[in-house]
Amino acid sequence: MTSPKMKLGKRLKYRGVLYTVERRLDVEIELRNPTGRIEYVSDESLLKALYEEQLDLNPSDEHAGGQATSPLRFEHLSENDKHKMFRNWKIGQAILAAEELGKLNPQTMKQLAAAVISQNGWHDPVPSQSSLYRLASQARKSDGASLALAPNTHRKGNRIPKLSPEVKKIIDDAIKEKYKTMNRLTIQDVHREVLYLISKYNEDPLHETKQPLPSYSSVKTAINNMNQYDLQKSRFGRAKARQHHGIFGPGITATRTNEIWQIDHTPINILLVNEKCQFIGQPTITVSVDVYSKAITGFYIGFEPPSYHSVARCLEHAIRPKDYIENKYIDVKCKWPVFGIPERIMCDNGREFHSIAFEQSCSALGIHIDYAGVRSPWTKGIIENVMKLVNHSFSHKLYGTTFSNYIDRGDYNAADAAVIGYDEFVSVFHKFVVDIELNEPHRTTMETPLSRWLNGTETHPIRPATKIDSLRFHLNKPAGTRKVHHYGISFKGLTYSCNGLEAIRSLHHKKHVVSVTYDPSALRSIFVTHRQLAEPLEVPCTDQEYTNNLSEYAHRICLNYVRKNFKNEMNNSNLLAARHDISRIIDRDTNKKSIRSRKKIVRFGNHDAASHHGLSPTPSQVAELPKSRNAPTNGLDDDLDIPDLTTSTMPTGPRQK
């Protein structure tokens, strides 16, 4: 067993103590510590200490003030320093080899260095004569270790403290009292406090030594050298500190298609216009994404705030096959074969995702709901990345973009540049999703979302929605129960009737109660279910002219208008007149409204109807109207609670992400 190579005068750290090699004996080495004490250590003890990491052949340097530089390790070097170290080592070895042959002179050293650089294909300049002598000296002392010839950039800088312990303590106390608080004072405030405290310290006659006043940069350096996680935690809270300095894993993962979907909303950074080129506001998009394939499964674009309605329409679009694209959007070249019912849905903690309607709909479809942690967007990073993609890679390339940051906006006027209408925007977004997003390789899977989806469906079959009416019934907004009268069903001041209700009317009068769901964006029909019915029944409104493209939001405004201007005479003719009057007022005064008001106007006009996503019912899906009906003249029933619409119908309160 041989001991490590050690020359006379070599410094090492053995068992935590610095030693210098004095001489080499037969089987021992004589070591001297800084106090002059001599110790004799056997070769076997040195090797054992080396394996136990108790022997450091390259100890750190000790400097004044008791601070030591960290030991230099190969993995700590930058790529440039690694290259320089290897170059120096190759040149040093060539010089030592020539020295042993007695062929070393200044000219030979330059030639050897040039030959080494040329043979390795480097483009480094040949070192100067003094640098070559220094390399030769370092190579002799290195015992062949290349790390000894690494650049000494890690030794740069003055490590002697500039501040006295008293001043350092005052600075630390000031940082603790002023900076590490939720008041979030500035570094300038801390510096002023430090100057005041040191001035008071110097005025004290008990302190003979007067301390110098530190500069602003000294205080800033002290703050920068602190633990930044603890610093930000004391100023902004644990969540913010963890967001900036924590380590996060890959998040939720899936092993098959339609196992997990993620869904969320975001305002799109663009202003849209109407057919008269008057800008109508900034839409909101709801998107769902398959976690396994990273494919966008569906979306919904509207002008109403995030609600269960927007979530339901997005899910309906995602679950149903996208066979409408070929006929409706001829500019879209590829297909969108993504559909089916997911096993799980992951969402944030918005009110719409905690609503009873959402939980009941998912339960009816066999979907389990997973909620992300509050203020933890990284747990659903896939949908967050898609939202970022929509607002940067997509919307910022269109006329009328509003940008995400007012600094990026500069003097750009989005309202003047807005030229894209709602229909055109939906068409362009279809092309972006189908032709671009689904066919671009994802950076994590290195596959396109479309190919990964198709490959996944070969091993895990898709669970489709067997009947569209049943799907729409489960995803519509529940409205409780209603009684079936001889004229039909009264709902929100309207009458709904069809021949299919006769089966329920034939039962005992106490059993003339059905469960009702409806689409808030289309009041032309409702869905009812009863144990007497095999499938949910779609019941149309008896006044198709008034309810054509009528949303619940617009209907509420019309009810309010009738109540104020027609002395509460609620009938079909007054409601239809109210709708025409409001539309005429909107057309006249659109340019005088704010952006917030314009978005309400768009909601009234129902620009975001489900038909843009291929979800509108076909004529065959609408039940047949009865040939005769005798509905109440006012169209109201006793169990209808008409809200007070004198206040805004916009949802209030912040969404909890």
KEZA-294433 format. One record per residue (C-alpha): residue number from 1; chain; z, x, y. Coordinates in steps of 0.25 Angstrom, whole numbers, plus 5000, padded with zeros to 4 digits. Layout:
residues N
SITE    nr   kette     pz     px     py
SITE   NUM       A      Z      X      Y
...
END
This chain:
residues 657
SITE    nr   kette     pz     px     py
SITE     1       A   5000   5000   5000
SITE     2       A   4996   5006   5013
SITE     3       A   5002   5003   5027
SITE     4       A   4995   4999   5039
SITE     5       A   4988   5010   5047
SITE     6       A   4998   5016   5057
SITE     7       A   4996   5028   5066
SITE     8       A   5006   5035   5074
SITE     9       A   5010   5028   5087
SITE    10       A   5005   5015   5082
SITE    11       A   5014   5003   5087
SITE    12       A   5017   4992   5078
SITE    13       A   5027   4980   5077
SITE    14       A   5035   4980   5064
SITE    15       A   5045   4969   5061
SITE    16       A   5045   4965   5076
SITE    17       A   5048   4979   5081
SITE    18       A   5038   4988   5088
SITE    19       A   5036   5002   5082
SITE    20       A   5028   5014   5084
SITE    21       A   5023   5022   5072
SITE    22       A   5029   5036   5073
SITE    23       A   5024   5043   5060
SITE    24       A   5019   5040   5046
SITE    25       A   5027   5044   5034
SITE    26       A   5023   5043   5019
SITE    27       A   5026   5029   5016
SITE    28       A   5033   5025   5030
SITE    29       A   5030   5024   5044
SITE    30       A   5039   5029   5055
SITE    31       A   5041   5018   5066
SITE    32       A   5048   5019   5080
SITE    33       A   5052   5007   5088
SITE    34       A   5053   5007   5103
SITE    35       A   5068   5011   5103
SITE    36       A   5064   5024   5095
SITE    37       A   5070   5019   5082
SITE    38       A   5062   5024   5069
SITE    39       A   5059   5016   5057
SITE    40       A   5052   5019   5044
SITE    41       A   5043   5008   5038
SITE    42       A   5036   5009   5025
SITE    43       A   5022   5006   5023
SITE    44       A   5026   4994   5014
SITE    45       A   5035   4988   5024
SITE    46       A   5024   4989   5035
SITE    47       A   5014   4982   5026
SITE    48       A   5024   4971   5022
SITE    49       A   5027   4969   5037
SITE    50       A   5012   4968   5040
SITE    51       A   5010   4957   5030
SITE    52       A   5022   4950   5035
SITE    53       A   5016   4951   5049
SITE    54       A   5029   4959   5053
SITE    55       A   5020   4971   5057
SITE    56       A   5011   4971   5070
SITE    57       A   5002   4983   5071
SITE    58       A   4997   4979   5084
SITE    59       A   5010   4974   5092
SITE    60       A   5009   4968   5106
SITE    61       A   5012   4976   5118
SITE    62       A   5025   4974   5125
SITE    63       A   5024   4973   5141
SITE    64       A   5034   4973   5152
SITE    65       A   5042   4960   5153
SITE    66       A   5043   4959   5138
SITE    67       A   5030   4952   5136
SITE    68       A   5021   4956   5125
SITE    69       A   5006   4953   5123
SITE    70       A   5002   4945   5111
SITE    71       A   4997   4953   5099
SITE    72       A   4982   4954   5099
SITE    73       A   4976   4946   5087
SITE    74       A   4961   4946   5083
SITE    75       A   4960   4930   5084
SITE    76       A   4965   4931   5098
SITE    77       A   4953   4939   5103
SITE    78       A   4941   4932   5110
SITE    79       A   4928   4933   5103
SITE    80       A   4924   4944   5114
SITE    81       A   4936   4952   5112
SITE    82       A   4934   4951   5097
SITE    83       A   4920   4957   5099
SITE    84       A   4925   4968   5108
SITE    85       A   4936   4972   5098
SITE    86       A   4926   4973   5087
SITE    87       A   4916   4981   5095
SITE    88       A   4928   4991   5099
SITE    89       A   4932   4992   5085
SITE    90       A   4918   4995   5080
SITE    91       A   4916   5006   5091
SITE    92       A   4930   5011   5089
SITE    93       A   4927   5013   5074
SITE    94       A   4914   5020   5076
SITE    95       A   4921   5030   5086
SITE    96       A   4932   5033   5076
SITE    97       A   4922   5035   5065
SITE    98       A   4914   5045   5074
SITE    99       A   4927   5052   5078
SITE   100       A   4930   5055   5064
SITE   101       A   4917   5062   5062
SITE   102       A   4919   5070   5075
SITE   103       A   4907   5064   5082
SITE   104       A   4914   5058   5093
SITE   105       A   4910   5060   5108
SITE   106       A   4908   5051   5120
SITE   107       A   4894   5050   5118
SITE   108       A   4896   5047   5103
SITE   109       A   4906   5036   5106
SITE   110       A   4896   5029   5116
SITE   111       A   4885   5030   5105
SITE   112       A   4894   5024   5094
SITE   113       A   4899   5012   5103
SITE   114       A   4884   5009   5106
SITE   115       A   4880   5010   5091
SITE   116       A   4891   5000   5087
SITE   117       A   4888   4990   5098
SITE   118       A   4873   4991   5094
SITE   119       A   4875   4990   5079
SITE   120       A   4883   4977   5081
SITE   121       A   4873   4971   5090
SITE   122       A   4883   4970   5102
SITE   123       A   4879   4970   5116
SITE   124       A   4892   4976   5122
SITE   125       A   4891   4988   5131
SITE   126       A   4895   5002   5126
SITE   127       A   4909   5005   5130
SITE   128       A   4912   5016   5140
SITE   129       A   4917   5029   5135
SITE   130       A   4932   5026   5139
SITE   131       A   4931   5013   5131
SITE   132       A   4926   5020   5119
SITE   133       A   4937   5031   5120
SITE   134       A   4947   5019   5121
SITE   135       A   4941   5012   5109
SITE   136       A   4941   5025   5101
SITE   137       A   4956   5026   5104
SITE   138       A   4959   5012   5101
SITE   139       A   4952   5013   5088
SITE   140       A   4960   5025   5083
SITE   141       A   4973   5018   5086
SITE   142       A   4968   5005   5080
SITE   143       A   4969   5009   5065
SITE   144       A   4955   5001   5063
SITE   145       A   4961   4988   5069
SITE   146       A   4950   4982   5077
SITE   147       A   4960   4973   5085
SITE   148       A   4965   4986   5092
SITE   149       A   4952   4987   5099
SITE   150       A   4951   4973   5104
SITE   151       A   4950   4971   5120
SITE   152       A   4964   4971   5127
SITE   153       A   4961   4958   5135
SITE   154       A   4974   4952   5129
SITE   155       A   4982   4963   5136
SITE   156       A   4977   4960   5150
SITE   157       A   4986   4954   5160
SITE   158       A   5000   4957   5166
SITE   159       A   5010   4951   5156
SITE   160       A   5022   4955   5165
SITE   161       A   5029   4943   5171
SITE   162       A   5027   4942   5186
SITE   163       A   5038   4932   5188
SITE   164       A   5053   4935   5187
SITE   165       A   5061   4927   5177
SITE   166       A   5067   4920   5188
SITE   167       A   5054   4915   5194
SITE   168       A   5049   4911   5181
SITE   169       A   5061   4902   5178
SITE   170       A   5059   4896   5192
SITE   171       A   5044   4893   5189
SITE   172       A   5048   4887   5175
SITE   173       A   5058   4878   5181
SITE   174       A   5049   4873   5192
SITE   175       A   5038   4870   5182
SITE   176       A   5048   4862   5174
SITE   177       A   5054   4854   5185
SITE   178       A   5041   4852   5193
SITE   179       A   5028   4854   5185
SITE   180       A   5033   4849   5171
SITE   181       A   5035   4835   5175
SITE   182       A   5027   4822   5175
SITE   183       A   5026   4823   5191
SITE   184       A   5016   4833   5188
SITE   185       A   5018   4842   5200
SITE   186       A   5008   4853   5203
SITE   187       A   5009   4868   5201
SITE   188       A   5010   4869   5217
SITE   189       A   5022   4860   5216
SITE   190       A   5029   4869   5206
SITE   191       A   5025   4882   5214
SITE   192       A   5032   4876   5226
SITE   193       A   5044   4873   5218
SITE   194       A   5044   4887   5212
SITE   195       A   5044   4893   5226
SITE   196       A   5055   4884   5231
SITE   197       A   5064   4888   5219
SITE   198       A   5061   4903   5220
SITE   199       A   5064   4902   5235
SITE   200       A   5078   4896   5232
SITE   201       A   5080   4906   5221
SITE   202       A   5078   4918   5231
SITE   203       A   5087   4911   5242
SITE   204       A   5099   4911   5232
SITE   205       A   5108   4923   5235
SITE   206       A   5111   4925   5220
SITE   207       A   5097   4929   5217
SITE   208       A   5095   4943   5222
SITE   209       A   5081   4945   5217
SITE   210       A   5071   4937   5225
SITE   211       A   5060   4931   5217
SITE   212       A   5046   4931   5222
SITE   213       A   5039   4918   5224
SITE   214       A   5028   4915   5213
SITE   215       A   5014   4911   5216
SITE   216       A   5007   4898   5213
SITE   217       A   4999   4905   5202
SITE   218       A   5012   4910   5195
SITE   219       A   5018   4896   5194
SITE   220       A   5004   4891   5189
SITE   221       A   5004   4902   5178
SITE   222       A   5018   4898   5174
SITE   223       A   5013   4884   5172
SITE   224       A   5001   4888   5165
SITE   225       A   5009   4897   5155
SITE   226       A   5018   4885   5151
SITE   227       A   5015   4876   5139
SITE   228       A   5005   4867   5144
SITE   229       A   5008   4856   5134
SITE   230       A   5022   4855   5138
SITE   231       A   5018   4856   5153
SITE   232       A   5008   4844   5152
SITE   233       A   5017   4836   5143
SITE   234       A   5028   4837   5154
SITE   235       A   5018   4833   5165
SITE   236       A   5009   4823   5158
SITE   237       A   5016   4819   5145
SITE   238       A   5014   4822   5130
SITE   239       A   5001   4814   5128
SITE   240       A   4994   4822   5139
SITE   241       A   4999   4835   5135
SITE   242       A   4995   4833   5120
SITE   243       A   4981   4828   5125
SITE   244       A   4979   4841   5132
SITE   245       A   4986   4851   5123
SITE   246       A   4988   4845   5110
SITE   247       A   4979   4847   5097
SITE   248       A   4972   4835   5092
SITE   249       A   4966   4834   5078
SITE   250       A   4953   4828   5074
SITE   251       A   4958   4813   5076
SITE   252       A   4955   4802   5066
SITE   253       A   4944   4805   5055
SITE   254       A   4936   4796   5046
SITE   255       A   4930   4798   5032
SITE   256       A   4920   4787   5032
SITE   257       A   4911   4778   5041
SITE   258       A   4918   4766   5047
SITE   259       A   4931   4771   5043
SITE   260       A   4937   4773   5057
SITE   261       A   4931   4768   5071
SITE   262       A   4936   4772   5084
SITE   263       A   4934   4763   5096
SITE   264       A   4936   4764   5111
SITE   265       A   4931   4759   5125
SITE   266       A   4927   4767   5137
SITE   267       A   4921   4764   5150
SITE   268       A   4906   4770   5151
SITE   269       A   4904   4778   5163
SITE   270       A   4892   4771   5168
SITE   271       A   4889   4759   5177
SITE   272       A   4879   4748   5172
SITE   273       A   4871   4739   5181
SITE   274       A   4866   4725   5179
SITE   275       A   4851   4720   5180
SITE   276       A   4852   4721   5195
SITE   277       A   4856   4735   5194
SITE   278       A   4870   4732   5200
SITE   279       A   4880   4740   5193
SITE   280       A   4890   4732   5184
SITE   281       A   4900   4742   5180
SITE   282       A   4905   4752   5170
SITE   283       A   4904   4747   5155
SITE   284       A   4915   4749   5144
SITE   285       A   4911   4754   5130
SITE   286       A   4918   4752   5117
SITE   287       A   4913   4761   5106
SITE   288       A   4917   4762   5091
SITE   289       A   4915   4775   5083
SITE   290       A   4915   4778   5069
SITE   291       A   4925   4790   5067
SITE   292       A   4918   4795   5054
SITE   293       A   4904   4796   5059
SITE   294       A   4906   4797   5074
SITE   295       A   4896   4786   5076
SITE   296       A   4897   4775   5087
SITE   297       A   4899   4762   5079
SITE   298       A   4898   4752   5090
SITE   299       A   4900   4750   5105
SITE   300       A   4902   4739   5116
SITE   301       A   4899   4740   5130
SITE   302       A   4905   4730   5140
SITE   303       A   4911   4729   5154
SITE   304       A   4924   4722   5150
SITE   305       A   4937   4731   5148
SITE   306       A   4940   4736   5134
SITE   307       A   4944   4724   5126
SITE   308       A   4944   4718   5112
SITE   309       A   4931   4712   5115
SITE   310       A   4924   4726   5118
SITE   311       A   4931   4731   5105
SITE   312       A   4926   4720   5097
SITE   313       A   4912   4720   5102
SITE   314       A   4911   4735   5099
SITE   315       A   4916   4733   5085
SITE   316       A   4906   4722   5082
SITE   317       A   4895   4731   5087
SITE   318       A   4900   4743   5078
SITE   319       A   4902   4734   5066
SITE   320       A   4889   4727   5066
SITE   321       A   4876   4734   5062
SITE   322       A   4868   4739   5075
SITE   323       A   4854   4732   5070
SITE   324       A   4852   4727   5084
SITE   325       A   4848   4740   5090
SITE   326       A   4834   4741   5085
SITE   327       A   4830   4729   5092
SITE   328       A   4839   4729   5104
SITE   329       A   4838   4744   5108
SITE   330       A   4824   4749   5105
SITE   331       A   4827   4762   5112
SITE   332       A   4837   4766   5101
SITE   333       A   4830   4774   5090
SITE   334       A   4841   4775   5080
SITE   335       A   4849   4766   5072
SITE   336       A   4864   4763   5073
SITE   337       A   4868   4760   5058
SITE   338       A   4883   4760   5061
SITE   339       A   4891   4748   5058
SITE   340       A   4902   4742   5049
SITE   341       A   4917   4739   5050
SITE   342       A   4926   4751   5051
SITE   343       A   4939   4753   5043
SITE   344       A   4947   4757   5055
SITE   345       A   4946   4757   5070
SITE   346       A   4953   4767   5079
SITE   347       A   4956   4763   5094
SITE   348       A   4965   4766   5105
SITE   349       A   4976   4757   5110
SITE   350       A   4969   4749   5120
SITE   351       A   4973   4734   5121
SITE   352       A   4960   4729   5115
SITE   353       A   4963   4737   5102
SITE   354       A   4977   4732   5101
SITE   355       A   4972   4717   5103
SITE   356       A   4975   4707   5092
SITE   357       A   4960   4704   5092
SITE   358       A   4956   4718   5089
SITE   359       A   4966   4719   5078
SITE   360       A   4962   4706   5072
SITE   361       A   4947   4709   5072
SITE   362       A   4950   4723   5065
SITE   363       A   4959   4716   5055
SITE   364       A   4948   4706   5052
SITE   365       A   4938   4717   5050
SITE   366       A   4947   4726   5042
SITE   367       A   4948   4736   5052
SITE   368       A   4960   4745   5054
SITE   369       A   4964   4749   5068
SITE   370       A   4969   4763   5072
SITE   371       A   4975   4765   5086
SITE   372       A   4974   4779   5092
SITE   373       A   4987   4784   5099
SITE   374       A   4989   4781   5113
SITE   375       A   4983   4791   5122
SITE   376       A   4977   4798   5111
SITE   377       A   4962   4798   5112
SITE   378       A   4960   4810   5103
SITE   379       A   4964   4801   5091
SITE   380       A   4951   4794   5093
SITE   381       A   4942   4805   5098
SITE   382       A   4929   4800   5092
SITE   383       A   4928   4788   5100
SITE   384       A   4933   4796   5113
SITE   385       A   4922   4806   5111
SITE   386       A   4912   4794   5110
SITE   387       A   4917   4788   5123
SITE   388       A   4916   4802   5130
SITE   389       A   4902   4803   5124
SITE   390       A   4898   4789   5130
SITE   391       A   4904   4792   5144
SITE   392       A   4898   4806   5145
SITE   393       A   4886   4809   5136
SITE   394       A   4880   4794   5138
SITE   395       A   4885   4787   5151
SITE   396       A   4884   4800   5160
SITE   397       A   4869   4801   5157
SITE   398       A   4866   4787   5162
SITE   399       A   4864   4782   5176
SITE   400       A   4876   4775   5182
SITE   401       A   4886   4784   5175
SITE   402       A   4900   4784   5181
SITE   403       A   4905   4797   5175
SITE   404       A   4919   4799   5169
SITE   405       A   4924   4807   5180
SITE   406       A   4923   4805   5195
SITE   407       A   4921   4820   5197
SITE   408       A   4909   4820   5188
SITE   409       A   4904   4808   5196
SITE   410       A   4903   4815   5209
SITE   411       A   4894   4807   5219
SITE   412       A   4887   4800   5208
SITE   413       A   4886   4785   5211
SITE   414       A   4886   4778   5197
SITE   415       A   4884   4764   5203
SITE   416       A   4871   4769   5210
SITE   417       A   4866   4776   5198
SITE   418       A   4869   4764   5188
SITE   419       A   4856   4758   5183
SITE   420       A   4859   4755   5168
SITE   421       A   4862   4741   5164
SITE   422       A   4871   4736   5153
SITE   423       A   4859   4733   5143
SITE   424       A   4853   4747   5146
SITE   425       A   4866   4754   5144
SITE   426       A   4869   4747   5131
SITE   427       A   4855   4751   5126
SITE   428       A   4857   4766   5130
SITE   429       A   4870   4766   5124
SITE   430       A   4864   4761   5111
SITE   431       A   4854   4773   5111
SITE   432       A   4865   4783   5114
SITE   433       A   4873   4778   5103
SITE   434       A   4862   4776   5092
SITE   435       A   4852   4787   5096
SITE   436       A   4861   4798   5101
SITE   437       A   4876   4797   5097
SITE   438       A   4873   4793   5082
SITE   439       A   4863   4804   5080
SITE   440       A   4870   4816   5087
SITE   441       A   4878   4825   5078
SITE   442       A   4893   4824   5080
SITE   443       A   4900   4837   5083
SITE   444       A   4911   4835   5073
SITE   445       A   4903   4829   5061
SITE   446       A   4890   4837   5064
SITE   447       A   4883   4824   5060
SITE   448       A   4877   4813   5068
SITE   449       A   4886   4800   5068
SITE   450       A   4874   4792   5062
SITE   451       A   4872   4801   5050
SITE   452       A   4887   4802   5047
SITE   453       A   4888   4787   5048
SITE   454       A   4877   4785   5038
SITE   455       A   4882   4796   5028
SITE   456       A   4896   4789   5029
SITE   457       A   4890   4775   5026
SITE   458       A   4884   4781   5013
SITE   459       A   4898   4783   5007
SITE   460       A   4906   4773   5014
SITE   461       A   4899   4759   5016
SITE   462       A   4900   4752   5029
SITE   463       A   4908   4739   5029
SITE   464       A   4899   4729   5037
SITE   465       A   4903   4716   5044
SITE   466       A   4898   4706   5034
SITE   467       A   4896   4695   5044
SITE   468       A   4894   4696   5059
SITE   469       A   4900   4683   5063
SITE   470       A   4913   4687   5056
SITE   471       A   4913   4701   5063
SITE   472       A   4911   4694   5076
SITE   473       A   4922   4684   5073
SITE   474       A   4932   4695   5070
SITE   475       A   4928   4704   5082
SITE   476       A   4928   4693   5092
SITE   477       A   4940   4690   5101
SITE   478       A   4950   4680   5094
SITE   479       A   4953   4668   5102
SITE   480       A   4963   4661   5092
SITE   481       A   4961   4647   5087
SITE   482       A   4953   4635   5093
SITE   483       A   4952   4621   5088
SITE   484       A   4939   4615   5084
SITE   485       A   4937   4602   5092
SITE   486       A   4926   4592   5090
SITE   487       A   4918   4599   5101
SITE   488       A   4921   4613   5096
SITE   489       A   4930   4624   5100
SITE   490       A   4935   4626   5115
SITE   491       A   4936   4640   5118
SITE   492       A   4938   4646   5132
SITE   493       A   4933   4634   5139
SITE   494       A   4921   4633   5130
SITE   495       A   4917   4625   5118
SITE   496       A   4912   4631   5105
SITE   497       A   4906   4622   5094
SITE   498       A   4896   4623   5083
SITE   499       A   4893   4615   5070
SITE   500       A   4901   4625   5062
SITE   501       A   4914   4619   5067
SITE   502       A   4912   4606   5060
SITE   503       A   4918   4612   5047
SITE   504       A   4931   4614   5055
SITE   505       A   4931   4601   5061
SITE   506       A   4930   4594   5048
SITE   507       A   4944   4599   5044
SITE   508       A   4958   4593   5049
SITE   509       A   4959   4594   5064
SITE   510       A   4971   4603   5063
SITE   511       A   4962   4613   5056
SITE   512       A   4952   4613   5067
SITE   513       A   4956   4627   5072
SITE   514       A   4948   4639   5072
SITE   515       A   4950   4654   5075
SITE   516       A   4941   4659   5087
SITE   517       A   4935   4672   5091
SITE   518       A   4925   4675   5102
SITE   519       A   4917   4686   5109
SITE   520       A   4922   4688   5123
SITE   521       A   4909   4692   5127
SITE   522       A   4901   4680   5122
SITE   523       A   4907   4666   5123
SITE   524       A   4895   4659   5118
SITE   525       A   4902   4658   5104
SITE   526       A   4915   4660   5097
SITE   527       A   4919   4662   5082
SITE   528       A   4928   4653   5074
SITE   529       A   4934   4654   5061
SITE   530       A   4941   4644   5052
SITE   531       A   4944   4644   5037
SITE   532       A   4934   4633   5036
SITE   533       A   4923   4643   5040
SITE   534       A   4918   4653   5031
SITE   535       A   4914   4663   5042
SITE   536       A   4917   4664   5057
SITE   537       A   4909   4653   5065
SITE   538       A   4903   4656   5078
SITE   539       A   4904   4644   5087
SITE   540       A   4895   4644   5100
SITE   541       A   4899   4639   5113
SITE   542       A   4893   4625   5117
SITE   543       A   4889   4630   5130
SITE   544       A   4880   4642   5127
SITE   545       A   4874   4642   5141
SITE   546       A   4887   4646   5147
SITE   547       A   4892   4655   5136
SITE   548       A   4879   4663   5135
SITE   549       A   4883   4677   5137
SITE   550       A   4897   4673   5142
SITE   551       A   4909   4682   5140
SITE   552       A   4923   4677   5140
SITE   553       A   4925   4685   5153
SITE   554       A   4914   4677   5160
SITE   555       A   4919   4664   5155
SITE   556       A   4933   4667   5161
SITE   557       A   4927   4669   5174
SITE   558       A   4918   4656   5173
SITE   559       A   4931   4648   5169
SITE   560       A   4938   4654   5181
SITE   561       A   4926   4651   5190
SITE   562       A   4926   4636   5185
SITE   563       A   4941   4635   5187
SITE   564       A   4939   4639   5202
SITE   565       A   4926   4632   5206
SITE   566       A   4925   4620   5197
SITE   567       A   4939   4615   5198
SITE   568       A   4942   4618   5183
SITE   569       A   4931   4609   5178
SITE   570       A   4928   4618   5165
SITE   571       A   4915   4613   5159
SITE   572       A   4902   4620   5154
SITE   573       A   4894   4617   5166
SITE   574       A   4905   4623   5176
SITE   575       A   4906   4635   5167
SITE   576       A   4891   4638   5167
SITE   577       A   4891   4636   5182
SITE   578       A   4902   4645   5184
SITE   579       A   4895   4656   5176
SITE   580       A   4882   4655   5184
SITE   581       A   4890   4655   5197
SITE   582       A   4898   4668   5193
SITE   583       A   4885   4674   5189
SITE   584       A   4878   4671   5202
SITE   585       A   4890   4677   5210
SITE   586       A   4890   4689   5202
SITE   587       A   4875   4692   5204
SITE   588       A   4877   4690   5219
SITE   589       A   4890   4699   5221
SITE   590       A   4888   4710   5210
SITE   591       A   4886   4721   5220
SITE   592       A   4899   4717   5228
SITE   593       A   4908   4719   5216
SITE   594       A   4916   4732   5211
SITE   595       A   4913   4738   5198
SITE   596       A   4925   4731   5192
SITE   597       A   4920   4718   5196
SITE   598       A   4906   4721   5191
SITE   599       A   4911   4724   5177
SITE   600       A   4918   4710   5178
SITE   601       A   4904   4704   5182
SITE   602       A   4897   4711   5170
SITE   603       A   4908   4705   5161
SITE   604       A   4905   4692   5167
SITE   605       A   4890   4694   5164
SITE   606       A   4893   4699   5150
SITE   607       A   4884   4710   5151
SITE   608       A   4891   4717   5139
SITE   609       A   4888   4705   5129
SITE   610       A   4888   4709   5114
SITE   611       A   4873   4706   5113
SITE   612       A   4870   4720   5119
SITE   613       A   4876   4726   5106
SITE   614       A   4869   4717   5097
SITE   615       A   4881   4708   5094
SITE   616       A   4876   4695   5100
SITE   617       A   4875   4683   5090
SITE   618       A   4862   4679   5086
SITE   619       A   4858   4664   5087
SITE   620       A   4860   4662   5072
SITE   621       A   4874   4667   5074
SITE   622       A   4878   4656   5084
SITE   623       A   4883   4643   5077
SITE   624       A   4875   4630   5080
SITE   625       A   4880   4622   5091
SITE   626       A   4884   4608   5087
SITE   627       A   4874   4597   5092
SITE   628       A   4885   4589   5100
SITE   629       A   4898   4592   5106
SITE   630       A   4908   4585   5114
SITE   631       A   4916   4596   5121
SITE   632       A   4926   4594   5132
SITE   633       A   4920   4594   5146
SITE   634       A   4929   4606   5151
SITE   635       A   4927   4614   5138
SITE   636       A   4942   4618   5138
SITE   637       A   4952   4616   5127
SITE   638       A   4967   4615   5129
SITE   639       A   4970   4628   5122
SITE   640       A   4961   4636   5131
SITE   641       A   4968   4645   5141
SITE   642       A   4959   4649   5152
SITE   643       A   4964   4662   5159
SITE   644       A   4966   4663   5174
SITE   645       A   4954   4671   5178
SITE   646       A   4958   4673   5193
SITE   647       A   4962   4687   5189
SITE   648       A   4954   4698   5182
SITE   649       A   4951   4696   5168
SITE   650       A   4950   4711   5166
SITE   651       A   4961   4716   5156
SITE   652       A   4973   4723   5163
SITE   653       A   4981   4735   5159
SITE   654       A   4977   4748   5154
SITE   655       A   4971   4751   5140
SITE   656       A   4980   4760   5132
SITE   657       A   4972   4771   5126
END
